[in-house]
Amino acid sequence: MSTKNVLLAALTGLAAGVAIGILFAPDKGEKTRKKLLKKKDDYIDELTDKFNEFKENIEEFQQDVTEEAKEMLKKGKVKASKFVDDITS
């Protein structure tokens, strides 16, 4: 799932939750506002966690690709060296 889709789904869920909370709130306005602020904080924490997880995954992927590229480069140098040796022999 792409980052845009995850972020869009999270924001849509946040908006829907807020709207439903306001529409069906049986409490006084002040109490409802406090609940909404807590929910907002919960959603922000959840989005932060998901973003950090995504960032860690990207960093791991970058490291894996870098290591693989270095290994391919080493193999290429060995093959090139053997090729040069074969030509000059």
DSSP file (Angstrom, degrees, kcal/mol; ACC not computed):
  #  RESIDUE AA STRUCTURE BP1 BP2  ACC     N-H-->O    O-->H-N    N-H-->O    O-->H-N    TCO  KAPPA ALPHA  PHI   PSI    X-CA   Y-CA   Z-CA
    1    1 A M              0   0    0      0, 0.0     2,-0.0     0, 0.0     0, 0.0   0.000 360.0 360.0 360.0 135.1    0.0    0.0    0.0
    2    2 A S     >  -     0   0    0      1,-0.1     4,-2.1     4,-0.0     5,-0.2  -0.319 360.0-116.5 -77.4 159.9    1.5    3.4   -0.9
    3    3 A T  H  > S+     0   0    0      1,-0.2     4,-2.8     2,-0.2     5,-0.3   0.885 114.9  56.2 -61.4 -40.7    2.2    6.1    1.6
    4    4 A K  H  > S+     0   0    0      1,-0.2     4,-2.8     2,-0.2    -1,-0.2   0.918 107.9  48.4 -59.1 -43.3   -0.4    8.4    0.0
    5    5 A N  H  > S+     0   0    0      2,-0.2     4,-2.6     1,-0.2    -1,-0.2   0.904 112.3  48.0 -65.3 -41.6   -3.1    5.8    0.4
    6    6 A V  H  X S+     0   0    0     -4,-2.1     4,-2.4     2,-0.2    -2,-0.2   0.938 115.0  45.3 -63.9 -46.6   -2.2    5.2    4.1
    7    7 A L  H  X S+     0   0    0     -4,-2.8     4,-2.5     2,-0.2     5,-0.2   0.909 113.9  49.0 -64.5 -42.8   -2.1    8.9    4.8
    8    8 A L  H  X S+     0   0    0     -4,-2.8     4,-2.5    -5,-0.3    -1,-0.2   0.913 111.9  49.0 -63.5 -43.3   -5.3    9.5    3.0
    9    9 A A  H  X S+     0   0    0     -4,-2.6     4,-2.5    -5,-0.2    -2,-0.2   0.906 112.1  48.9 -63.1 -41.8   -7.1    6.6    4.8
   10   10 A A  H  X S+     0   0    0     -4,-2.4     4,-2.3     2,-0.2    -2,-0.2   0.923 113.4  45.7 -64.9 -44.2   -5.9    7.9    8.1
   11   11 A L  H  X S+     0   0    0     -4,-2.5     4,-2.5     2,-0.2    -2,-0.2   0.880 112.7  50.8 -67.3 -37.5   -7.0   11.4    7.5
   12   12 A T  H  X S+     0   0    0     -4,-2.5     4,-2.6    -5,-0.2     5,-0.2   0.918 110.8  49.0 -64.5 -43.0  -10.4   10.3    6.2
   13   13 A G  H  X S+     0   0    0     -4,-2.5     4,-2.6     2,-0.2    -2,-0.2   0.901 110.7  51.0 -62.1 -40.9  -10.8    8.1    9.3
   14   14 A L  H  X S+     0   0    0     -4,-2.3     4,-2.4     2,-0.2    -2,-0.2   0.941 111.8  46.2 -61.3 -48.3  -10.0   11.1   11.4
   15   15 A A  H  X S+     0   0    0     -4,-2.5     4,-2.5     1,-0.2    -2,-0.2   0.911 113.8  48.3 -62.5 -43.5  -12.4   13.4    9.7
   16   16 A A  H  X S+     0   0    0     -4,-2.6     4,-2.7     1,-0.2     5,-0.3   0.910 111.4  50.7 -64.6 -41.6  -15.2   10.8    9.8
   17   17 A G  H  X S+     0   0    0     -4,-2.6     4,-2.4    -5,-0.2    -2,-0.2   0.908 111.6  47.2 -62.6 -42.3  -14.6   10.1   13.5
   18   18 A V  H  X S+     0   0    0     -4,-2.4     4,-2.3     2,-0.2     5,-0.2   0.937 113.3  48.4 -64.7 -46.5  -14.7   13.8   14.4
   19   19 A A  H  X S+     0   0    0     -4,-2.5     4,-2.4     1,-0.2    -2,-0.2   0.929 114.4  44.8 -61.2 -46.4  -17.9   14.3   12.4
   20   20 A I  H  X S+     0   0    0     -4,-2.7     4,-2.4     1,-0.2    -1,-0.2   0.901 111.5  54.3 -65.6 -39.9  -19.6   11.3   13.9
   21   21 A G  H  < S+     0   0    0     -4,-2.4     4,-0.3    -5,-0.3    -1,-0.2   0.892 111.4  44.5 -60.5 -40.6  -18.4   12.3   17.4
   22   22 A I  H >< S+     0   0    0     -4,-2.3     3,-0.8     1,-0.2    -2,-0.2   0.919 114.2  49.0 -70.7 -43.5  -19.9   15.7   17.0
   23   23 A L  H 3< S+     0   0    0     -4,-2.4    -2,-0.2     1,-0.2    -1,-0.2   0.873 121.3  32.9 -65.7 -37.6  -23.2   14.6   15.6
   24   24 A F  T 3< S+     0   0    0     -4,-2.4    -1,-0.2    -5,-0.2    -2,-0.2   0.171  81.8 135.5-107.2  17.6  -23.9   11.9   18.2
   25   25 A A    <   -     0   0    0     -3,-0.8     7,-0.1    -4,-0.3    -4,-0.0  -0.543  30.5-175.0 -72.2 117.6  -22.3   13.5   21.2
   26   26 A P        +     0   0    0      0, 0.0    -1,-0.2     0, 0.0     2,-0.1   0.541  59.8  85.2 -87.0  -6.0  -24.6   13.2   24.2
   27   27 A D  S    S-     0   0    0      1,-0.2    -2,-0.0     2,-0.1     0, 0.0  -0.347  90.3 -84.1 -92.1 171.6  -22.4   15.3   26.4
   28   28 A K     >  -     0   0    0     -2,-0.1     4,-2.6     1,-0.1     5,-0.2  -0.241  47.3-102.3 -66.4 163.2  -22.1   19.1   26.9
   29   29 A G  H  > S+     0   0    0      1,-0.2     4,-2.7     2,-0.2     5,-0.2   0.887 120.2  51.1 -56.8 -44.3  -20.1   21.1   24.4
   30   30 A E  H  > S+     0   0    0      1,-0.2     4,-2.0     2,-0.2    -1,-0.2   0.918 112.7  45.6 -62.9 -43.4  -17.1   21.4   26.7
   31   31 A K  H  > S+     0   0    0      2,-0.2     4,-2.1     1,-0.2    -1,-0.2   0.895 112.8  51.2 -66.2 -40.1  -17.0   17.7   27.5
   32   32 A T  H  X S+     0   0    0     -4,-2.6     4,-2.7     1,-0.2    -2,-0.2   0.912 108.3  51.9 -63.6 -42.8  -17.3   16.9   23.8
   33   33 A R  H  X S+     0   0    0     -4,-2.7     4,-2.5     1,-0.2    -1,-0.2   0.902 108.7  51.0 -61.5 -40.8  -14.5   19.3   22.9
   34   34 A K  H  X S+     0   0    0     -4,-2.0     4,-2.1     2,-0.2    -1,-0.2   0.912 110.8  48.6 -62.5 -42.2  -12.2   17.6   25.4
   35   35 A K  H  X S+     0   0    0     -4,-2.1     4,-2.7     2,-0.2    -2,-0.2   0.919 111.4  49.9 -63.2 -43.0  -13.1   14.2   23.9
   36   36 A L  H  X S+     0   0    0     -4,-2.7     4,-2.7     1,-0.2    -2,-0.2   0.900 109.4  51.2 -63.8 -40.3  -12.4   15.4   20.4
   37   37 A L  H  X S+     0   0    0     -4,-2.5     4,-2.3     2,-0.2    -1,-0.2   0.897 110.6  49.1 -63.9 -39.1   -9.0   16.9   21.5
   38   38 A K  H  X S+     0   0    0     -4,-2.1     4,-2.5     2,-0.2    -2,-0.2   0.931 111.6  48.8 -65.2 -44.2   -8.1   13.6   23.1
   39   39 A K  H  X S+     0   0    0     -4,-2.7     4,-2.9     1,-0.2     5,-0.2   0.914 109.5  53.1 -60.1 -42.1   -9.1   11.7   19.9
   40   40 A K  H  X S+     0   0    0     -4,-2.7     4,-2.6     1,-0.2    -1,-0.2   0.934 109.8  47.8 -58.3 -46.1   -7.1   14.2   17.8
   41   41 A D  H  X S+     0   0    0     -4,-2.3     4,-2.5     1,-0.2    -1,-0.2   0.898 110.8  51.7 -62.3 -40.4   -4.1   13.5   20.0
   42   42 A D  H  X S+     0   0    0     -4,-2.5     4,-2.4     2,-0.2    -2,-0.2   0.923 111.6  46.7 -61.7 -44.3   -4.6    9.7   19.7
   43   43 A Y  H  X S+     0   0    0     -4,-2.9     4,-2.9     2,-0.2     5,-0.2   0.894 111.1  51.6 -66.1 -39.6   -4.8   10.0   15.9
   44   44 A I  H  X S+     0   0    0     -4,-2.6     4,-2.6    -5,-0.2    -1,-0.2   0.929 110.7  48.7 -62.8 -43.7   -1.7   12.2   15.7
   45   45 A D  H  X S+     0   0    0     -4,-2.5     4,-2.5     2,-0.2    -2,-0.2   0.923 112.5  48.5 -60.4 -44.0    0.2    9.6   17.8
   46   46 A E  H  X S+     0   0    0     -4,-2.4     4,-2.5     2,-0.2    -2,-0.2   0.919 112.6  47.3 -63.7 -43.7   -1.0    6.8   15.5
   47   47 A L  H  X S+     0   0    0     -4,-2.9     4,-2.7     2,-0.2    -1,-0.2   0.894 111.3  51.8 -64.5 -39.4    0.0    8.7   12.4
   48   48 A T  H  X S+     0   0    0     -4,-2.6     4,-2.7    -5,-0.2    -2,-0.2   0.926 110.3  48.7 -61.8 -44.8    3.4    9.5   13.9
   49   49 A D  H  X S+     0   0    0     -4,-2.5     4,-2.4     1,-0.2    -2,-0.2   0.924 112.7  47.5 -61.0 -45.0    3.9    5.9   14.7
   50   50 A K  H  X S+     0   0    0     -4,-2.5     4,-2.5     2,-0.2    -2,-0.2   0.901 112.2  50.0 -64.4 -40.4    2.9    4.8   11.2
   51   51 A F  H  X S+     0   0    0     -4,-2.7     4,-2.8     2,-0.2    -2,-0.2   0.930 111.2  48.5 -63.3 -44.6    5.2    7.5    9.7
   52   52 A N  H  X S+     0   0    0     -4,-2.7     4,-2.4     2,-0.2    -2,-0.2   0.891 111.6  50.0 -63.6 -38.9    8.1    6.4   11.8
   53   53 A E  H  X S+     0   0    0     -4,-2.4     4,-2.3     2,-0.2    -1,-0.2   0.921 111.7  48.5 -63.4 -43.7    7.5    2.7   10.9
   54   54 A F  H  X S+     0   0    0     -4,-2.5     4,-2.3     2,-0.2    -2,-0.2   0.919 110.9  51.0 -61.0 -44.5    7.4    3.8    7.2
   55   55 A K  H  X S+     0   0    0     -4,-2.8     4,-2.4     1,-0.2    -2,-0.2   0.904 109.9  49.5 -61.1 -43.0   10.6    5.8    7.6
   56   56 A E  H  X S+     0   0    0     -4,-2.4     4,-2.5     2,-0.2    -1,-0.2   0.904 110.0  51.3 -63.6 -41.0   12.4    2.8    9.2
   57   57 A N  H  X S+     0   0    0     -4,-2.3     4,-2.5     1,-0.2    -2,-0.2   0.904 110.4  48.9 -62.2 -41.4   11.2    0.5    6.4
   58   58 A I  H  X S+     0   0    0     -4,-2.3     4,-2.6     2,-0.2    -2,-0.2   0.912 111.1  49.9 -64.4 -42.5   12.6    2.9    3.8
   59   59 A E  H  X S+     0   0    0     -4,-2.4     4,-2.3     2,-0.2    -2,-0.2   0.908 111.6  48.2 -64.0 -41.7   15.9    3.2    5.6
   60   60 A E  H  X S+     0   0    0     -4,-2.5     4,-2.6     2,-0.2    -2,-0.2   0.919 112.0  49.8 -62.7 -43.5   16.2   -0.7    5.8
   61   61 A F  H  X S+     0   0    0     -4,-2.5     4,-2.7     1,-0.2     5,-0.2   0.914 110.0  50.9 -61.2 -43.4   15.3   -0.9    2.1
   62   62 A Q  H  X S+     0   0    0     -4,-2.6     4,-2.5     1,-0.2    -1,-0.2   0.917 110.9  48.3 -61.2 -44.0   18.0    1.7    1.3
   63   63 A Q  H  X S+     0   0    0     -4,-2.3     4,-2.7     2,-0.2     5,-0.2   0.920 111.9  49.5 -63.0 -43.4   20.6   -0.2    3.3
   64   64 A D  H  X S+     0   0    0     -4,-2.6     4,-2.5     1,-0.2    -2,-0.2   0.924 112.8  46.5 -61.5 -44.8   19.7   -3.5    1.6
   65   65 A V  H  X S+     0   0    0     -4,-2.7     4,-2.6     2,-0.2    -1,-0.2   0.905 112.1  50.9 -65.2 -41.3   19.9   -1.9   -1.9
   66   66 A T  H  X S+     0   0    0     -4,-2.5     4,-2.3    -5,-0.2    -2,-0.2   0.929 111.8  46.8 -61.8 -46.1   23.2   -0.3   -1.0
   67   67 A E  H  X S+     0   0    0     -4,-2.7     4,-2.3     1,-0.2    -2,-0.2   0.910 113.1  49.2 -62.5 -42.3   24.7   -3.5    0.2
   68   68 A E  H  X S+     0   0    0     -4,-2.5     4,-2.5    -5,-0.2    -2,-0.2   0.905 110.5  50.5 -64.2 -41.0   23.4   -5.4   -2.9
   69   69 A A  H  X S+     0   0    0     -4,-2.6     4,-2.3     2,-0.2    -1,-0.2   0.904 110.1  50.1 -64.3 -40.4   24.8   -2.7   -5.2
   70   70 A K  H  X S+     0   0    0     -4,-2.3     4,-2.3     2,-0.2    -1,-0.2   0.909 110.9  49.3 -63.5 -41.3   28.2   -2.9   -3.5
   71   71 A E  H  X S+     0   0    0     -4,-2.3     4,-2.3     2,-0.2    -2,-0.2   0.909 111.0  49.3 -64.6 -42.2   28.2   -6.7   -3.8
   72   72 A M  H  X S+     0   0    0     -4,-2.5     4,-2.6     1,-0.2    -1,-0.2   0.889 109.8  52.5 -63.5 -38.5   27.3   -6.5   -7.5
   73   73 A L  H  X S+     0   0    0     -4,-2.3     4,-2.4     2,-0.2    -2,-0.2   0.916 108.7  49.7 -63.5 -43.3   30.1   -4.0   -8.0
   74   74 A K  H  X S+     0   0    0     -4,-2.3     4,-2.2     2,-0.2    -2,-0.2   0.937 112.2  47.4 -59.8 -46.9   32.6   -6.3   -6.4
   75   75 A K  H  X S+     0   0    0     -4,-2.3     4,-2.5     1,-0.2    -2,-0.2   0.894 111.4  51.9 -62.4 -39.8   31.5   -9.2   -8.6
   76   76 A G  H  X S+     0   0    0     -4,-2.6     4,-2.6     1,-0.2    -1,-0.2   0.891 108.5  50.3 -64.0 -39.6   31.6   -6.9  -11.7
   77   77 A K  H  X S+     0   0    0     -4,-2.4     4,-2.6     2,-0.2    -1,-0.2   0.906 110.6  49.7 -65.0 -41.0   35.2   -5.9  -10.8
   78   78 A V  H  X S+     0   0    0     -4,-2.2     4,-2.4     2,-0.2    -2,-0.2   0.935 113.2  46.0 -63.4 -45.8   36.2   -9.5  -10.4
   79   79 A K  H  X S+     0   0    0     -4,-2.5     4,-2.5     2,-0.2    -2,-0.2   0.902 113.1  49.7 -64.4 -40.7   34.7  -10.5  -13.8
   80   80 A A  H  X S+     0   0    0     -4,-2.6     4,-2.6     2,-0.2    -1,-0.2   0.909 110.7  50.2 -64.3 -41.3   36.2   -7.5  -15.5
   81   81 A S  H  X S+     0   0    0     -4,-2.6     4,-2.5     2,-0.2    -2,-0.2   0.918 111.7  47.6 -63.1 -43.5   39.6   -8.3  -14.1
   82   82 A K  H  X S+     0   0    0     -4,-2.4     4,-2.6     2,-0.2    -2,-0.2   0.899 111.5  51.5 -63.5 -40.0   39.3  -11.9  -15.3
   83   83 A F  H  X S+     0   0    0     -4,-2.5     4,-2.1     2,-0.2    -2,-0.2   0.922 110.9  47.0 -62.3 -45.0   38.2  -10.7  -18.7
   84   84 A V  H  X S+     0   0    0     -4,-2.6     4,-2.5     1,-0.2    -2,-0.2   0.909 112.2  51.0 -63.8 -42.1   41.2   -8.3  -18.9
   85   85 A D  H  X S+     0   0    0     -4,-2.5     4,-1.2     1,-0.2    -2,-0.2   0.908 110.0  49.8 -61.0 -42.3   43.5  -11.2  -17.8
   86   86 A D  H  < S+     0   0    0     -4,-2.6    -1,-0.2     1,-0.2    -2,-0.2   0.887 112.5  47.3 -63.9 -39.1   42.1  -13.5  -20.4
   87   87 A I  H  < S+     0   0    0     -4,-2.1    -2,-0.2     1,-0.2    -1,-0.2   0.908 115.0  44.5 -70.2 -41.5   42.6  -10.9  -23.2
   88   88 A T  H  <        0   0    0     -4,-2.5    -1,-0.2     1,-0.2    -2,-0.2   0.610 360.0 360.0 -81.8 -10.6   46.1  -10.1  -22.2
   89   89 A S     <        0   0    0     -4,-1.2    -1,-0.2    -5,-0.2    -2,-0.2   0.474 360.0 360.0 -84.5 360.0   47.2  -13.7  -21.7
